[in-house]
Amino acid sequence: MNHDENHVRLLSIFYYVTAGLAALFACIPFIHIALGIAMISGAFDSAEGGPPPEFLGWLFVFIGAFIIVMGLVFALMLFLTGRFMGQHRHYTFCLVMAGISCLFMPFGTVLGIFTIVVLSRPAVKAMFNHGAPAPQT
């Protein structure tokens, strides 16, 4: 196995790990959903001020749910990037996701930069185009 194949294989594994971390971090806004449900149900009713407005609870629920869905979609895209890199398919998708993963600091930034560096090599481009490693020169 040459160095380029080994680097692509390692990047594939790191994308799987980063996808798991992204999915874990995407679950943090469940706290906001729980607070929103508590506001809607009247659990924060105080004697002097009354409960907070109901729309505020719904706002917490919808924003929390939106952030969770977007985080899980991002995690799925990272997972697919790892899968495609392992299969040497969808070069452009992997390159675009490398750029997008740079927004997921600090893990995604390091992973994205290394991915862009590795995918820019002519031998790796040939590997993705033909599905097999390029001949050594």
Secondary structure, DSSP 8 states (H G I E B T S, - for coil): --HHHHHHHHHHHHHHHHHHHHHHHHTTTHHHHHHHHHHHHTTT--TTT----HHHHHHHHHHHHHHHHHHHHHHHHHHHHHHHHHHT--HHHHHHHHHHHTTSTTHHHHHHHHHHHHHTSHHHHHHHHHSS-----
